[in-house]
Amino acid sequence: MDSIVKIEHLSHKYSSSWAIRDINIEINQSGIVGLLGSNGAGKSTTMNILCGALNQTEGNVFINGIDTREEPERAKKEIGFLPQTPPLYMDLTVDEYLIYCADLRLMEKAKIKPALEDAKERCGITHFSNRLIRNLSGGYRQRVGIAQAIIHRPRLVVLDEPTNGLDPNQIIEVRALIKEIAADRAVIFSSHVLTEVQVLCKEIKMIEGGRIVFSDTMDAFNNYVEPHSVLMHMENPPSEAELLKIPGVTKVDFLTERQVRAWFSGDQEVTERLIAANVQYGWKLREISLDKSAIDEIFKQLSNKTSQ
């Protein structure tokens, strides 16, 4: 059985510099794969080549076993793409726009009507069929964008920052929709926001400096973002020496007279020990919170790991 997506030794050069180098990705089943990277890491270049909007300098891309260079039209029928800015026509109604998108995908005329109704129902926009897209809220415009990406029932759906610019309620709704879509097809979810990828994805591909620096499950990735320090606010803080006596504490920084960051090495029970010491010695602890590694620090750790 062919992979849904197979990317082999993919590289692309803009003028004299390489945007991506030797990218290898394989997706064999339905579900959500996160493509995580900082801005400029090479995510957009990879997605544009994957979706047929850009011809690669080197390497091969296969969608459902179809070579995107040899048979681009046939390959694109297997792909649904939602760019960061949805390609919506504001003066069309929802139905007019989605039928137009189905025609662009060269769908058989007899299949368009049932596919239209199915896409609208799945995206929760059936009641807006005759409404102009310009009169929809940002969240519903995003749903229309997702509907155009699935109307032709592709095996692969690529979503570029699909929750960008939405309010918290809209983000929750769009996340639920993406999970539903991923039940019977592969979804590549691109983002530079770590929490979005953590919430949605079981598998993660991380690009930094144009190269894959991590490719594994979300659980494996979370080992890199375990808390390494606690931030405390105390009315009567102890000395640095007293804090360093607590088992597991490796380093102490006084940010202000009353605000302290204590670093520790992979021991989650340090928090309980600090709270117990606070009670015992009367530090008057007002607030304590775990700090997770910043995403830039994670990128740095992973990049260093792969370059060694």
C-alpha positions as CSV (number, residue, x, y, z in Angstrom):
1,M,0.0,0.0,0.0
2,D,1.4,3.4,-1.0
3,S,2.1,6.1,1.7
4,I,-0.3,9.0,1.8
5,V,2.8,11.3,1.7
6,K,6.4,10.4,0.9
7,I,9.0,13.2,0.7
8,E,12.5,12.1,-0.3
9,H,15.6,14.2,0.0
10,L,13.7,17.4,-0.7
11,S,15.9,20.5,-1.1
12,H,15.1,23.9,-2.6
13,K,17.3,26.9,-3.4
14,Y,16.3,30.5,-3.8
15,S,19.0,32.2,-5.9
16,S,22.2,31.2,-4.0
17,S,20.9,30.0,-0.6
18,W,19.2,26.8,0.4
19,A,15.7,27.3,2.0
20,I,15.4,23.6,2.8
21,R,17.9,20.8,2.7
22,D,17.4,17.1,2.6
23,I,13.8,16.9,4.0
24,N,12.4,13.4,4.5
25,I,8.9,12.8,5.7
26,E,6.6,9.8,5.4
27,I,2.9,9.7,6.5
28,N,1.1,6.3,6.3
29,Q,-2.2,6.8,8.1
30,S,-4.9,9.2,9.0
31,G,-4.4,11.6,11.9
32,I,-2.8,15.0,12.5
33,V,1.0,15.5,12.0
34,G,2.3,18.8,13.3
35,L,4.9,20.7,11.2
36,L,6.5,23.0,13.7
37,G,9.1,25.6,13.0
38,S,10.0,29.2,13.8
39,N,9.3,31.9,11.2
40,G,11.7,31.4,8.3
41,A,12.6,27.8,9.2
42,G,11.4,26.4,5.9
43,K,7.8,25.3,6.6
44,S,6.2,27.4,3.9
45,T,8.7,26.3,1.3
46,T,8.1,22.6,2.2
47,M,4.3,23.1,2.1
48,N,4.3,25.0,-1.2
49,I,6.3,22.2,-2.8
50,L,4.1,19.5,-1.3
51,C,1.0,21.2,-2.6
52,G,2.4,21.8,-6.1
53,A,2.7,25.6,-5.9
54,L,6.5,25.5,-6.2
55,N,8.9,23.1,-8.1
56,Q,11.7,21.8,-5.9
57,T,15.4,22.1,-6.8
58,E,16.1,18.5,-5.7
59,G,14.2,15.5,-4.3
60,N,10.9,13.8,-4.9
61,V,7.3,14.2,-3.5
62,F,4.7,11.4,-3.8
63,I,1.1,11.8,-2.8
64,N,-0.8,8.5,-2.6
65,G,2.0,7.0,-4.7
66,I,1.7,9.7,-7.4
67,D,4.9,11.7,-8.3
68,T,3.9,15.4,-8.1
69,R,6.4,16.3,-10.8
70,E,5.4,13.5,-13.3
71,E,1.6,13.8,-12.8
72,P,0.9,17.1,-11.0
73,E,-2.8,17.3,-11.9
74,R,-3.5,13.8,-10.7
75,A,-1.5,14.4,-7.5
76,K,-3.3,17.7,-6.7
77,K,-6.6,15.9,-6.7
78,E,-5.4,14.1,-3.6
79,I,-4.5,17.3,-1.8
80,G,-6.6,20.0,0.0
81,F,-4.7,23.1,1.1
82,L,-5.7,26.0,3.4
83,P,-3.0,28.7,3.2
84,Q,-2.4,31.1,6.2
85,T,-4.7,33.6,4.5
86,P,-7.7,31.7,3.1
87,P,-8.2,32.3,-0.6
88,L,-11.8,33.5,-0.3
89,Y,-13.9,35.6,-2.8
90,M,-15.8,38.0,-0.6
91,D,-18.5,38.8,-3.2
92,L,-19.6,35.1,-3.7
93,T,-22.0,33.2,-1.5
94,V,-20.7,30.2,0.4
95,D,-22.3,27.8,-2.1
96,E,-21.0,29.8,-5.1
97,Y,-17.5,29.8,-3.8
98,L,-17.4,26.1,-2.8
99,I,-18.9,25.0,-6.2
100,Y,-16.2,27.2,-7.9
101,C,-13.5,25.4,-5.8
102,A,-15.0,22.0,-6.8
103,D,-14.8,23.0,-10.5
104,L,-11.2,24.0,-10.0
105,R,-10.4,20.5,-8.7
106,L,-12.0,19.1,-11.8
107,M,-14.6,17.2,-9.9
108,E,-17.2,15.3,-11.9
109,K,-20.4,17.4,-12.1
110,A,-22.6,14.7,-10.6
111,K,-20.4,14.4,-7.5
112,I,-20.3,18.2,-6.7
113,K,-23.7,18.6,-5.1
114,P,-23.4,15.7,-2.5
115,A,-19.8,16.7,-1.9
116,L,-20.9,20.4,-1.3
117,E,-23.5,19.4,1.2
118,D,-21.1,17.0,3.0
119,A,-18.4,19.6,3.3
120,K,-20.8,22.3,4.6
121,E,-22.3,19.9,7.1
122,R,-18.9,18.8,8.4
123,C,-17.7,22.4,8.7
124,G,-21.0,23.6,10.4
125,I,-21.8,26.2,7.7
126,T,-24.9,24.7,6.0
127,H,-27.1,27.5,7.4
128,F,-24.9,30.1,5.7
129,S,-25.2,28.6,2.2
130,N,-26.6,31.7,0.6
131,R,-24.8,34.3,2.6
132,L,-22.0,36.4,1.1
133,I,-18.6,35.4,2.5
134,R,-17.9,39.1,3.3
135,N,-20.7,39.0,5.8
136,L,-19.3,36.1,7.8
137,S,-17.3,36.4,11.0
138,G,-13.6,35.5,11.0
139,G,-14.3,32.1,12.5
140,Y,-16.9,31.1,9.9
141,R,-14.6,32.4,7.1
142,Q,-12.0,30.0,8.3
143,R,-14.6,27.2,8.3
144,V,-15.4,28.0,4.6
145,G,-11.6,27.9,3.9
146,I,-11.4,24.4,5.5
147,A,-14.5,23.4,3.5
148,Q,-12.8,24.3,0.2
149,A,-9.8,22.1,1.3
150,I,-12.0,19.0,1.8
151,I,-14.8,19.4,-0.8
152,H,-13.0,17.1,-3.3
153,R,-12.4,14.5,-0.5
154,P,-8.6,14.4,-0.7
155,R,-6.5,11.9,1.2
156,L,-4.2,14.7,2.5
157,V,-5.2,18.1,3.9
158,V,-2.6,20.7,4.6
159,L,-3.5,23.5,7.0
160,D,-1.1,26.5,7.4
161,E,-1.6,28.3,10.7
162,P,-5.4,27.7,10.6
163,T,-6.1,29.1,14.1
164,N,-4.2,32.4,13.5
165,G,-6.2,35.5,14.3
166,L,-9.1,33.7,15.8
167,D,-10.6,34.4,19.3
168,P,-10.3,31.7,22.0
169,N,-13.8,30.3,21.3
170,Q,-13.2,30.2,17.6
171,I,-9.9,28.4,18.2
172,I,-11.6,25.7,20.2
173,E,-14.3,25.2,17.5
174,V,-11.7,25.0,14.7
175,R,-9.5,22.6,16.7
176,A,-12.6,20.3,17.1
177,L,-13.3,20.5,13.4
178,I,-9.7,19.7,12.4
179,K,-9.8,16.6,14.7
180,E,-13.0,15.4,13.1
181,I,-11.5,15.9,9.5
182,A,-8.4,13.9,10.6
183,A,-10.5,10.9,11.5
184,D,-10.5,9.6,8.0
185,R,-7.6,11.4,6.2
186,A,-4.1,12.6,6.9
187,V,-3.8,16.2,8.1
188,I,-0.6,18.3,8.1
189,F,-1.0,21.1,10.6
190,S,1.7,23.8,10.3
191,S,2.3,26.3,13.1
192,H,5.0,28.2,14.9
193,V,3.0,28.1,18.1
194,L,4.0,25.1,20.2
195,T,0.8,24.9,22.3
196,E,-1.3,24.6,19.2
197,V,0.7,21.6,18.0
198,Q,0.7,20.0,21.4
199,V,-3.1,20.2,21.7
200,L,-3.8,18.7,18.3
201,C,-1.0,16.4,17.1
202,K,0.1,12.9,18.0
203,E,3.2,13.2,15.8
204,I,5.5,16.1,15.1
205,K,8.0,17.1,12.4
206,M,10.2,20.0,13.5
207,I,12.1,22.2,10.9
208,E,14.8,24.6,11.9
209,G,17.3,26.2,9.5
210,G,15.8,24.3,6.6
211,R,16.4,20.9,8.0
212,I,14.3,18.4,10.0
213,V,15.7,18.5,13.6
214,F,13.0,16.3,15.2
215,S,10.6,13.6,13.9
216,D,8.8,11.6,16.5
217,T,5.6,11.3,18.6
218,M,4.3,14.2,20.6
219,D,5.1,12.3,23.8
220,A,8.7,12.0,22.8
221,F,8.8,15.7,22.0
222,N,7.3,16.7,25.4
223,N,10.4,15.3,27.0
224,Y,12.2,18.4,25.7
225,V,9.7,20.8,27.2
226,E,9.5,19.5,30.7
227,P,9.7,22.3,33.3
228,H,13.3,23.1,34.4
229,S,12.6,25.9,36.8
230,V,10.1,27.4,39.2
231,L,9.2,31.1,39.7
232,M,8.4,32.1,43.3
233,H,7.2,35.3,44.9
234,M,7.9,35.4,48.7
235,E,7.5,38.1,51.2
236,N,10.3,36.7,53.4
237,P,12.6,34.9,51.0
238,P,15.6,32.8,52.2
239,S,19.2,33.2,51.0
240,E,20.5,31.6,47.9
241,A,22.5,29.1,50.1
242,E,19.3,28.0,51.9
243,L,17.5,27.3,48.6
244,L,20.5,25.4,47.2
245,K,20.3,23.0,50.2
246,I,16.9,21.7,49.0
247,P,17.5,18.4,47.1
248,G,17.1,18.9,43.4
249,V,17.7,22.6,43.2
250,T,20.7,23.3,41.0
251,K,20.8,27.1,40.6
252,V,19.0,30.2,42.0
253,D,18.4,33.6,40.5
254,F,17.0,36.5,42.5
255,L,15.1,38.5,39.9
256,T,14.0,41.1,42.5
257,E,14.2,41.2,46.3
258,R,11.1,39.0,46.6
259,Q,11.0,37.2,43.2
260,V,13.2,34.1,42.8
261,R,13.7,31.6,40.0
262,A,15.0,28.2,41.2
263,W,16.4,25.8,38.6
264,F,16.2,22.0,39.0
265,S,17.2,18.9,37.2
266,G,14.3,16.8,36.0
267,D,12.8,16.3,39.5
268,Q,9.1,17.2,39.6
269,E,9.0,16.7,43.5
270,V,11.1,19.9,43.9
271,T,8.0,22.0,44.0
272,E,6.6,20.0,46.9
273,R,9.9,20.3,48.8
274,L,9.9,24.1,48.2
275,I,6.4,24.4,49.5
276,A,7.2,22.3,52.6
277,A,10.3,24.4,53.3
278,N,8.2,27.5,53.0
279,V,5.8,26.3,55.7
280,Q,8.7,25.2,57.9
281,Y,10.8,28.3,57.7
282,G,8.1,31.0,57.2
283,W,9.2,32.3,53.8
284,K,5.6,33.6,53.2
285,L,5.3,32.2,49.7
286,R,2.6,34.1,47.8
287,E,2.9,32.5,44.3
288,I,4.8,29.6,42.7
289,S,4.7,28.5,39.0
290,L,6.5,26.1,36.8
291,D,8.4,27.5,33.8
292,K,8.7,25.5,30.6
293,S,11.5,25.8,28.1
294,A,10.9,28.6,25.6
295,I,10.4,27.3,22.1
296,D,13.6,29.1,20.9
297,E,15.5,27.2,23.5
298,I,14.0,23.9,22.4
299,F,14.9,24.7,18.7
300,K,18.4,25.4,19.9
301,Q,18.7,22.2,21.9
302,L,17.4,20.1,19.0
303,S,19.5,21.8,16.4
304,N,22.6,21.3,18.4
305,K,21.6,17.6,19.0
306,T,21.2,16.9,15.3
307,S,24.4,18.7,14.2
308,Q,26.6,16.7,16.6
